[in-house]
Amino acid sequence: GLAKAAIMTGIIHHLIIDCGLSIKLFYSNLAILFDSILLEFPMESDPMVQLLIRKKNELIPWDWENEHLPICEKYFLVGQKVQISKSRFLVELTKR
């Protein structure tokens, strides 16, 4: 059968910043694929996020509260954030 849950660590910034996937498309497709997701989110201060944005050399919105959360909440109920380092946190997403 198909997987109903996923753990997504170390990938969101590569798909959106590096590959150019839109934030809306990222969350809408996750909602099609999975009912429950544990998502690791690297903040704007994360060294890899900063490197990827510098390499892209364009304005890429990368803020959880103002950019990602409003779009994510259209598709998922968003659980409490758990800080796992200075620049990354985990959040549980449950499909609406």
N, C-alpha and C positions, 0 to 999 in steps of 0.2 A: 504494500500500500504506500501511499504518499506520506511524507513527514508532515506533521501538523505543527511542529515546533522547531525553532532554530536558535543557535547561538552564533551571533555575528560579532566577532572581535577582529579588530585590526583591518577592517575592509571598507567601512563607509567613506572615509576620506579619500581612499584610492578611487572608488567608483564615482564619487561626485566631483572631486577636484581634478584628479588625474584623467579620468575617462570622460568627464563632462556630462555625466548623467544628472538630470535635473532632480532637485530635492523632492518635488512632487511625484515624479516618476519612480523614484527610489521607494518612497513609502507606499504609494498606491500598488506597486507590484509586490512588495512584501506582504501586503494585506491579501492579495490574491493567492500567494503561495503558502502563507503560514497563519495559524491562529494565535500563536504565542511566540514571542521573540525576546531573547536576552540580548540587548544591544549595547556594545561598548561605544561610547562617543568620545572622541578626542576633541578637547576644547581648542579654541583659537590659539591659546598659548602653547599647545603641544608642538614640540620641535618638528615632527613629521608633517603636521598640518602647515606649519610655517614654511617648510622646505617646498612642499608641493605647490603652495600658493605662489611662492617666489618663482618656481620653475615655470608656472603657467603664465606669469607676468600679466595677470588681468584681475579685475576686482571680482572676488568670489565671496559671496556672503557666507560666513561660517560662525553662526551664533546659535546656540541651542534655544534660548528663551525667545529670541526675536525672529529667527529664520526657520529653524527645524521644528520646534514644538508646535507652532500653530498649524503647520501642514500635517505633521505626524498625528495630531489629535483629531484630524478629520477621519482617519482610518483606524486609530488605536486608542484604547484607554491606556494612559501612561502612568506607570507606577512610580514609586519614590526613587530618586536618584541615590546611588551608592557610590561615593567617591572611592576610586581604587588607586589613584596617584594624584600628584599635583595638577596634572593636565588631562585626566581621563576619568570618566564615570560610567557606571553601568545603569541601565534602566530597563525595566520589564515592560514590554508592549503586549497588550491583549487586544485582538481584533474586535472592533465594534460590531 
